[in-house]
């Protein structure tokens, strides 16, 4: 067996209503005095921030609210928010929302202890993360991104028309509060695409060349939980059991991919996000089954296990037939959830394919994809997913 390292330093507070304890926990366990709540206006309008405020007030903790974060954050938005944070006097940031607010908060906290723009720290930039950042606490309101446990902050660099990440273990949030009550109001489409995002994390981590027995354990458990609960969470959003299970599945899928890595799905998804402004969860949901078709030959046994985890009966099938069943299961799941199934639906046109394929080749985690990926492979996946 190969050597491996498994990291999961974040302290997880899970429970229905756990966000109500945030002020008491931060006061008693950390000694923080003033929190900077980093979020978007949609989270405020949904009444979620009011619940966080109640928790902070109950713990006697001072706070300020910054609600100008946006989906798919840009360098400029991060730098502006970092300056507001710098002037606030806060000693901890609480990121409330999906992956975008949490990723933005990571970069904001970085810039409190490191000079320059977040552009300088993006993959291929001129600076590296050399030490701790301002402490960060995450409160995810979607079940999908896993950003609350990971070491990456994905930012859009519009100057270069790229979407890349800052990556360092120093970016990992110190603490996360996973409260399924905050996710009950998620619209069906967001529930579906973020849930498929979590499934993508789990599957890519499981078949990654960098996988380990521990990351495999997390990934397979996440796949099984998503297979059993995502349809219910989408069709019956008030089902608290389904919401609880999806919240847990998203988090453990995040732990799996932080350690096992990702692959071609994310390589293409990040690129079309930059080129065509397709939301990350939507891009992953759309691309996952098409990329699985390419990757299945890279590890037939693991794809067979994915099929079983998704509830498929593979008895009597050959190994290849059983592995292909995993691909069919994910296609059916995507169809049942009514997420976009073609690139044409989301505004990607064939004229972009060449540039997308070239850019995907720069994605650092292609190296751990179960099959070697070339530009020709990317073009083929894009063609299959087009219409």
SVG drawing of the C-alpha trace seen along z (x, -y; Angstrom):
<svg xmlns="http://www.w3.org/2000/svg" viewBox="-42 -51 48 65">
<polyline fill="none" stroke="black" stroke-width="0.4" points="0.0,0.0 1.3,-3.5 2.0,-6.1 -0.5,-8.9 -1.4,-11.8 -5.0,-12.6 -5.9,-16.1 -9.1,-17.3 -8.2,-20.0 -11.6,-21.8 -13.7,-21.3 -17.2,-20.4 -20.3,-21.4 -23.3,-19.6 -26.9,-19.7 -30.3,-21.0 -30.2,-24.5 -26.4,-24.4 -26.0,-27.9 -27.9,-29.3 -24.9,-28.3 -22.3,-30.1 -21.8,-33.1 -21.4,-31.0 -19.0,-28.6 -16.8,-31.3 -16.7,-33.1 -16.1,-30.1 -13.8,-28.1 -11.8,-30.7 -12.0,-34.0 -12.9,-36.0 -14.4,-39.4 -15.8,-40.7 -17.0,-38.8 -17.2,-40.0 -20.1,-38.2 -19.2,-37.8 -22.2,-36.9 -24.4,-38.0 -27.6,-39.9 -29.6,-36.8 -28.7,-35.2 -29.7,-38.3 -33.1,-38.5 -33.7,-34.8 -33.6,-35.6 -30.6,-33.4 -28.3,-36.1 -31.0,-37.1 -30.6,-33.5 -26.8,-33.9 -27.3,-37.3 -29.5,-35.7 -26.7,-33.1 -24.1,-35.8 -26.2,-38.0 -27.0,-35.0 -23.3,-34.6 -22.7,-38.3 -20.5,-38.7 -20.0,-41.9 -20.3,-41.7 -20.7,-43.6 -22.4,-42.4 -20.9,-42.7 -23.5,-41.5 -21.9,-42.5 -20.3,-39.2 -21.4,-37.7 -21.6,-34.3 -18.4,-33.3 -16.3,-36.0 -13.8,-38.1 -10.4,-39.4 -11.8,-43.0 -14.7,-41.9 -12.3,-40.0 -9.8,-42.9 -12.6,-45.4 -14.1,-43.2 -10.7,-42.6 -10.2,-46.3 -13.6,-46.6 -12.6,-43.7 -9.3,-45.4 -11.1,-48.6 -13.6,-46.7 -11.4,-45.7 -12.9,-42.1 -10.7,-39.3 -12.7,-36.4 -14.7,-36.1 -17.9,-34.1 -18.6,-33.1 -22.3,-32.4 -23.5,-31.0 -22.5,-28.5 -19.1,-28.0 -18.7,-31.4 -19.0,-33.4 -16.8,-30.8 -14.1,-30.9 -14.3,-34.7 -13.9,-34.8 -10.8,-32.6 -9.1,-35.1 -10.2,-38.1 -8.7,-36.5 -5.5,-35.8 -5.1,-39.5 -5.3,-40.5 -1.9,-38.8 -0.4,-38.9 0.4,-41.9 -0.9,-42.6 -4.0,-41.6 -5.6,-38.1 -4.6,-38.0 -1.0,-37.6 -1.8,-34.4 -3.8,-32.6 -2.3,-29.5 0.6,-30.7 0.8,-34.1 3.8,-35.9 3.2,-35.3 2.6,-32.3 0.8,-31.8 3.5,-31.7 1.6,-31.7 -1.7,-31.8 -4.6,-33.9 -7.2,-35.8 -9.3,-33.0 -12.3,-31.8 -15.5,-30.1 -17.8,-28.7 -21.6,-28.3 -22.6,-26.6 -26.2,-27.2 -26.0,-24.7 -25.1,-21.0 -22.6,-20.8 -19.4,-22.7 -17.5,-21.2 -15.6,-24.5 -16.1,-24.6 -13.4,-21.9 -11.0,-22.5 -7.8,-24.4 -8.8,-26.1 -10.4,-29.5 -11.6,-29.6 -11.6,-33.1 -12.4,-34.5 -9.6,-36.4 -11.5,-38.4 -8.3,-40.1 -7.0,-36.7 -10.4,-35.1 -9.6,-32.3 -11.1,-30.8 -8.4,-29.4 -7.6,-28.9 -5.5,-30.0 -4.5,-26.8 -2.9,-26.4 -3.7,-24.5 -3.6,-27.9 -7.0,-28.7 -8.8,-25.8 -11.6,-27.2 -10.9,-26.6 -14.5,-25.7 -17.7,-24.9 -21.3,-25.0 -23.5,-22.7 -27.1,-23.5 -29.6,-21.7 -32.3,-24.2 -30.5,-26.9 -30.8,-24.7 -34.5,-24.0 -35.3,-27.0 -32.9,-26.2 -34.8,-26.2 -35.1,-22.9 -32.7,-23.9 -30.0,-25.0 -30.5,-21.9 -30.1,-19.8 -27.0,-21.4 -25.2,-21.7 -26.1,-18.1 -24.6,-17.0 -21.6,-19.1 -21.1,-17.1 -21.6,-13.8 -18.9,-15.0 -16.5,-15.7 -17.1,-12.2 -16.8,-10.3 -13.7,-12.2 -12.0,-11.8 -12.9,-8.1 -11.4,-7.3 -8.4,-9.7 -4.9,-8.3 -4.2,-10.1 -7.0,-8.3 -6.3,-6.5 -8.3,-4.0 -9.5,-6.9 -10.5,-9.2 -12.2,-6.2 -14.2,-5.6 -15.5,-9.2 -16.1,-9.3 -18.2,-6.0 -20.2,-7.0 -21.0,-10.4 -22.0,-8.7 -24.4,-6.3 -26.0,-9.1 -26.4,-11.3 -27.9,-8.5 -30.5,-7.9 -31.3,-11.5 -30.8,-13.9 -34.0,-13.2 -36.0,-13.7 -34.2,-16.9 -35.1,-18.3 -38.7,-17.2 -39.6,-17.6 -37.3,-20.4 -38.9,-20.5 -37.8,-16.9 -35.4,-17.5 -33.9,-14.0 -33.0,-14.4 -31.5,-17.8 -29.5,-16.5 -28.1,-13.6 -27.2,-15.8 -25.5,-18.3 -23.4,-15.5 -22.7,-14.0 -21.5,-17.3 -19.1,-17.8 -17.6,-14.3 -17.3,-14.6 -15.3,-17.8 -13.0,-15.9 -12.6,-13.2 -11.6,-15.5 -9.4,-17.7 -7.3,-14.6 -7.9,-12.5 -8.1,-15.3 -10.4,-15.9 -10.2,-15.4 -11.3,-16.3 -14.9,-17.2 -13.6,-20.1 -11.0,-21.0 -13.6,-21.6 -16.2,-23.0 -13.9,-25.8 -12.9,-26.6 -16.4,-27.0 -17.3,-28.9 -14.6,-31.5 -15.5,-31.4 -19.3,-31.3 -20.1,-32.3 -21.8,-28.9 -22.3,-28.4 -19.9,-25.9 -22.6,-23.5 -24.5,-23.6 -21.3,-22.9 -20.4,-19.9 -23.9,-18.5 -23.9,-18.7 -20.4,-17.4 -20.2,-14.6 -21.8,-11.7 -20.0,-12.6 -16.7,-12.7 -17.5,-9.4 -18.0,-7.8 -14.3,-8.7 -12.9,-7.7 -14.7,-4.4 -12.0,-2.4 -9.4,-3.9 -10.7,-1.9 -13.5,0.5 -13.6,2.0 -14.1,-1.4 -16.8,-2.4 -18.6,0.9 -18.5,-0.1 -19.9,-3.5 -22.9,-1.8 -23.5,0.3 -23.3,-2.7 -25.9,-4.4 -28.2,-1.5 -27.7,0.3 -28.1,4.1 -25.0,5.4 -25.5,9.1 -24.7,11.2 -23.0,8.4 -19.5,8.4 -17.0,6.0 -17.3,3.7 -21.1,3.9 -21.3,3.1 -18.9,0.2 -21.0,-1.2 -24.0,-1.0 -22.5,-3.7 -22.5,-6.1 -26.1,-5.2 -27.2,-5.8 -25.7,-9.3 -27.4,-10.1 -30.7,-9.0 -30.1,-11.0 -29.4,-14.2 -32.5,-13.6 -34.7,-13.1 -33.4,-16.3 -34.0,-18.2 -30.6,-19.9 -29.2,-21.1 -28.0,-18.1 -26.3,-19.9 -23.7,-22.6 -25.9,-24.3 -28.5,-24.9 -26.1,-26.9 -24.7,-29.1 -21.5,-27.2 -21.0,-27.2 -18.7,-25.0 -16.6,-28.0 -15.3,-28.0 -14.2,-24.3 -10.6,-24.8 -9.8,-27.5 -11.6,-25.6 -9.6,-22.4 -6.3,-24.3 -7.1,-25.9 -8.2,-22.7 -4.7,-21.3 -3.4,-23.8 -5.6,-22.3 -3.2,-20.9 -5.4,-18.0 -5.6,-16.4 -2.5,-14.6 -4.6,-12.5 -7.5,-11.8 -7.8,-8.0 -7.2,-8.3 -4.6,-10.5 -6.5,-13.4 -5.5,-15.1 -7.0,-18.1 -8.6,-15.6 -10.3,-13.9 -11.6,-17.2 -13.0,-18.1 -14.7,-14.7 -16.3,-15.2 -17.5,-18.7 -19.0,-17.3 -20.8,-14.5 -22.2,-17.0 -23.1,-19.7 -26.6,-18.7"/>
</svg>
